[in-house]
Amino acid sequence: MSNSLVSIQIIPKTKNGEDSIPYVDEAIAIIHESGIRYEVHPLETTMEGNLTEIFSVIEKMNQRMTEAGCEYVISQVKILYQPSGASMDKLTEKYRS
């Protein structure tokens, strides 16, 4: 059972001010490869799963950005931790038709 929802906005400091979108795409690919359930939104991506596993994915995202040549990375993170269970569907069901 998932115990957490974590939203992340990753902001890589790119070389010479180049476009950051390819780096953000790479960060989302890391989430995808992890197998963790996620949804991409315009300003952030939300993951659903075990908090420890999600933190591991966030660490990989940040490492990949610096390996790709980014000087540094800012990760803005929001966390809902609910040991009894956390679900994107449950939290937003009244807004879906």
C-alpha positions in Angstrom: 0.0 0.0 0.0 1.2 3.5 -0.9 1.9 5.6 2.2 2.9 8.8 0.4 2.2 11.4 -2.3 5.3 13.4 -3.2 5.2 16.3 -5.7 8.5 17.5 -7.1 9.5 20.4 -9.3 13.1 20.0 -10.4 14.9 23.1 -11.5 18.3 22.3 -13.0 20.9 25.1 -13.4 22.0 24.4 -17.0 25.3 25.2 -18.7 25.3 28.7 -20.2 21.6 29.2 -19.6 20.5 26.5 -22.1 16.9 25.2 -22.2 16.1 23.2 -19.1 13.2 21.2 -20.6 15.4 18.3 -21.9 16.8 17.9 -18.4 13.3 18.0 -16.9 12.3 15.3 -19.4 15.2 13.2 -18.3 14.2 13.6 -14.7 10.6 12.4 -15.6 12.1 9.5 -17.4 13.9 8.4 -14.2 10.5 8.4 -12.4 9.0 6.4 -15.3 11.9 3.8 -15.2 11.4 3.4 -11.4 7.9 1.9 -11.9 6.4 4.3 -9.3 3.0 5.6 -10.2 3.1 9.2 -11.2 1.3 12.1 -12.9 2.9 14.9 -14.8 1.4 18.3 -14.3 2.4 21.7 -15.8 4.5 22.8 -12.8 5.3 19.6 -11.0 5.2 15.8 -11.1 3.4 13.8 -8.3 4.5 10.3 -7.3 2.5 7.8 -5.3 4.2 5.1 -3.3 6.5 4.2 -0.4 8.3 7.3 1.0 11.7 5.6 1.1 11.4 4.5 -2.5 10.3 7.9 -3.7 13.2 9.6 -1.9 15.5 7.2 -3.7 14.1 8.3 -7.0 14.5 12.0 -6.1 18.1 11.3 -5.3 18.6 9.6 -8.7 17.0 12.6 -10.4 19.3 15.1 -8.8 22.4 12.9 -9.4 21.5 12.5 -13.1 21.2 16.3 -13.5 24.7 16.9 -12.2 26.0 14.0 -14.3 24.5 15.6 -17.3 26.5 18.8 -16.6 24.2 20.9 -14.5 26.1 23.1 -12.0 23.4 22.5 -9.4 19.8 21.5 -9.0 16.9 22.9 -6.9 14.2 20.4 -6.0 11.0 21.8 -4.6 9.2 18.9 -2.8 5.8 18.6 -1.2 5.0 15.5 0.8 1.8 13.9 2.1 2.8 11.0 4.4 -0.1 8.9 5.6 0.7 5.5 7.0 -2.9 4.3 6.6 -2.6 4.9 2.9 -2.3 7.7 0.4 -3.8 7.8 -3.1 -3.9 10.5 -5.8 -7.2 9.0 -7.0 -8.8 9.1 -3.5 -7.5 12.7 -2.8 -8.9 14.0 -6.1 -11.9 11.8 -6.9 -14.4 14.6 -6.3 -12.8 16.7 -9.0 -12.8 13.9 -11.7 -15.8 13.3 -13.9 
